[in-house]
Amino acid sequence: MIINQLLYLLIGIGLMVIIGAVLLVFIGMRSPESIDNRILQERLDDFNKRGEDITLEKIEMSMPFQDRIVIPMARKFGELAIRFTPQNAIQNISRKLELAGSPAKLEPTVFLTLQFIVAGFLGGALFLAMMFGTNNFPIGQKLLFIVGATLIGYFMPQLWLTSKINKRQKEIRKALPDALDLLTICVEAGLGFDAALAKVCEKWESELSLAFARVIQEIGLGKLRREALKDMADRIGIPELTSFVAAIVQSEQLGVSMAKVLRIQSDQMRVKRRQLAEEEAHKAPVKMMIPMALLIFPSLMIVLMSPAALRLMHSSLADMFR
């Protein structure tokens, strides 16, 4: 037992030394080029307005600790991890981040680093609990628990990202019929399609309005409208928006009235939203069965059967089973 504890202690010290060395290397590799250009420009403008002497070191030290140290280190570690990660996995992470709307402005390298950090944290915490805790598990079981906790920690950011994707797509589905109604009204009032999109962005602040705002920006930078709309549908990834974009592109190519197409699409989206709401309502009884079977029914049985069980225990019928 003492030999096992010494072995665990040596392994823990070795891991701490390796992690400290990696952190020192990344801190040493940090350079001014790792600072985000946009943040750097904002700091530069701020110093210009105040009329102070400007140096790159002063600008960098005025930035938050997260932007100066944490994000560059995570990016460096992610770039190192990407070399040993299959290209399909990197593309999958990039695609999921795009579908989630780039939460917290995460990059694939930073997200990959986050996966390793969470995995190392859970695995290390369980390792310390197994090493210093009072347990009698064999070494094989301890190793199995540590590996399992590490794998769970590695996939936890993926689960979080999937929930963000579902939440964003659900919000866009819910807002799409109302946005198409406003688009239809604006187009029928005489506005162009681009101006109607700008009006939607002005009236609402949601994931859909942000997507429309990006389309307007891309069109302003010279991208064709149909390409900007198709890219928007790819970034969101829901069939309703894909069919809407296809209808808009076809109406533009065939010369069909835009207002009529928008009116038809709005009606279809509203019917689709009602159907999805009915589908969720039909799923509710099935989802309620699990908490009812595990929580409600046992509680009812305890409340209802406990008095009868106590009476039977003190009756003459209980003597038959002794």
PyMOL commands that set and color helices and strands:
alter all, ss='L'
color gray80, all
select helices_A, chain A and resi 2-29+32-34+37-50+56-61+65-82+87-99+103-105+108-132+139-188+193-203+207-220+225-236+239-254+258-313+316-321
alter helices_A, ss='H'
color red, helices_A
deselect
rebuild
show_as cartoon
